[in-house]
Amino acid sequence: MNNLSIFLQAGGTGGGMGTIIMMVLLFVVFYFFMIRPQQKKAKDARKFRENLQKGVRVVTIGGLHGKVVEVNEKTVLLEAADGVKLRFEKSAVAMDQSMQLTEETAKAV
């Protein structure tokens, strides 16, 4: 019994360092699989909104499909149908309509 208690006590000394290493590895995994891709996606969306041009077909975050008629500093004028023009904040524009079609095609395959 004396030998068993010595082995159990000796095995517990490295547990603190192992826990720290596991926490660091867990953070690295979260960073590369969750945080970094989300930051990249937000950066791409911001860049797309800054480079909006007249004539581009877009989709808003509410699901409205339209063509950009006018671009101002903070707003965008979209034509949803013939003669129907709606003004949206640039932040409400989600993506280029062709990007959405590409994503739908990729999901179907």
N, C-alpha and C positions, 0 to 999 in steps of 0.2 A: 504494500500500500504506500509506503514511503516513496518508492520510485515513481509511482503513478502521480502522486501529488507534485513531485519535482518536475515531471514532464508537462503537466498541465500549467504550472506556473511559468515555465520557460516558454511555452507556446504563446502566451498572452502578451509578451513584451513587444512584439512587432505589430500589434493590432492598430496602434495609433497612427503609425506611418502608412499602413495599408489603407486606412480609412481616408486619410488625406489624399492619397494617390487616386483612390476611387472617386472622390468628390471632384478632383481636378479633371479626371477623364470624363466624368459625367457632364461637367460644364463644357468641355471641348466638344463633345458629341452634340449637346444642345445648340452650341454656337454654330457649328457647321451644318447641321441639319434643320434648324428652325430659325435662328436669329438672322444669320447671314443671308439666306435666300429671301427672307421677308424684306430686309433692307434693300437688296438688289431690286426686288419687284417694285418697291416704293420709289426708288431712284428712277427706274425706267418709266414709271407712270408720270412722275414729275417732269421728266425730260420730254415725254410725249405731249403733255399739256402745254409746255412752254413752246413747242415747235408746231402747234396747230396752225393749219393754213386753210385758206378759203378753198372750198370745193371738196374737202375730205369728208368721207362718210364715216360717222362715229355712232357709238352707242353710249347713252348716259347710264349712270348707276341705277337709275329707275327703270331702265329697259327701253327708253325711247330711242328709235333709230332716226337719224336725220343727217342732213348735209350741212356743213359749216358754210354760212353765208358771210359772216362778219366776225372778226376776232378783235377784241379790245384787251386792255391790260388785265382785267379780272373776269370779264364775261365773254361769252360766245353766243352768237345768234345762230340758231339752227333752223333749217327749213324741214319740217316734219312731213308736209304734204304740199301740194301746189297752193301757194298763197298763205300757208300756215307757218308763221315764224314765231319761234319761242326763244327767249333769252335765258341762258343758264350760266351759273358760275363755272369757271374753268375746272374747278375741283369736282364738278358733277359729271364731267366727261370721263368715262371709264376706259374706253379703248377704241381703236380703229375697227370698223366693221369687218374688214378683211381679216384682222387678227382673230376675231370671234369665230368667223367661219373656219379658219384654219384649226382652231382649238376643237371645234365641234367635229370636224372631219377626223382629227387625231383620236378623239374619244370613241368614235364609231368603229374605227379599225381595230 
